[in-house]
Amino acid sequence: MGSIIDSSATGPRLYITGLGSQYPAYTFEPQKLDEFAKRFHDVDSPGIKRLLQINQTTGIETRAAVRTYENGFGSQSTPPTIEDIHALFRQTGVDLAVQACRKALREAKLAPKDITHSIGVTGTNQGNPGYNILVNQKLGLAPTVDHMLLQGVGCAGGLAIMRAAAQIALGASARRRPARILAFACELCTPNVRYDLAEAEACTDPDRVCIAGALFSDAAAAFVLCNDFALAERATPPPLFELIEWDNATIPDTLQHMVFHPSAHADFDWAMHPGGLSILEGVKAALKLSDHHFRASRDIYASRGNSSSPTVLIVLDKLRKMGPTRDHIVATSFGPGLTIEMAMLRPIRDDDE
């Protein structure tokens, strides 16, 4: 990450002025996965047995889900097709993203027509046009809005779009133009649970079973990032955070690994992507931190599970609502590659200028 940038230094400054998150209406408890597996699979197979054992020890109490999976979608004898899952995302996923975006816009006191750029990310839908175009249209963004879609970054996506937004905003600042960037992430993971279970059943080595079916959930999140020129152009509410540093890295020789070894200081609060209980516990032990440092990550993980790319933004949204924070927040997420995304944010206080 490098050293913290002095927020009083001259030069372009970037701010998050709105933040919103949206979960679907349903929840998926650990026992529901057990019941679901019994309906369609051999629960005595080594892979399924191992997955269901893990399911009881994840530390997740409920996962957010777009369907109940008790009837209707995903509950027939034949699993949903790729086309079925695609259609579900293009309707339900887009709606979730739109709701999250509207919350962020409302807090930033911006109308859709005010947005200059939009950036979307997902790892659970692929199509032309990208789902971001559907979100932009539903929101009523200008047809001339500068738009971008990131894919293939997995759980790192929430901070990848923050990094991309920051770079775009700095480019606008260099041209002395305002940037009001709406960035959003959406993932629907539970529609794949039938395939997760089928993959586990086919796995003959319990130690190599994929645990996605026991961890992942559904959600969307969004934020508005503005540069100085945007804030100076009109009266707006005080920003939520100043984005003072960001970075990413692909760790050599980790293409097949999902382990995480960050380093930071106990003076920071952590908005950490809760990839799993072992990750939270491992970082806590390695850095000699307390549960309080990860309070928002733990809360979101236990109550809604790991929703992939939106999760770190949801954790940040939760953290700011849990009372006073430390002077700086380290937001971190990671995805396949192994890619690590990090950002340093400074909460804006009432006594800030």
Number of C-alpha atoms within 10 A of each C-alpha: 16 7 7 12 11 9 14 7 8 7 11 15 19 26 26 25 25 27 28 25 28 21 23 18 10 15 21 21 20 21 14 15 20 19 12 17 21 13 13 16 15 15 20 11 15 18 26 28 19 22 26 21 13 16 21 16 12 18 18 25 17 21 26 25 25 24 20 17 19 12 9 9 16 22 17 13 8 9 17 17 11 12 9 13 18 18 13 17 23 18 12 15 26 22 20 25 31 25 20 24 30 21 19 26 23 15 19 23 14 17 13 17 13 17 21 20 22 23 23 26 28 28 19 20 21 14 8 6 8 18 23 26 20 17 23 23 13 13 18 12 20 15 11 9 16 12 17 17 17 18 15 15 23 23 28 27 31 34 29 30 26 27 20 16 25 24 14 17 29 22 16 18 20 11 9 14 16 21 27 28 27 30 27 33 33 36 28 28 25 26 25 19 21 20 14 19 28 17 16 28 23 13 18 14 11 16 11 11 21 17 18 18 22 27 25 26 29 30 31 32 31 33 29 28 30 29 26 20 19 24 19 10 10 8 9 14 12 17 20 20 22 21 23 18 21 23 15 18 13 15 13 9 9 13 12 9 12 14 14 18 10 12 10 13 11 14 12 18 23 27 31 27 33 28 25 19 16 13 17 19 15 15 18 16 11 11 14 10 19 12 12 11 21 22 18 26 27 24 16 23 28 18 16 24 32 29 30 33 33 30 36 30 29 26 26 22 20 19 23 15 10 10 7 10 16 13 13 19 23 20 23 24 28 31 22 17 19 20 22 24 25 24 21 24 25 19 21 17 13 7 5 7 6
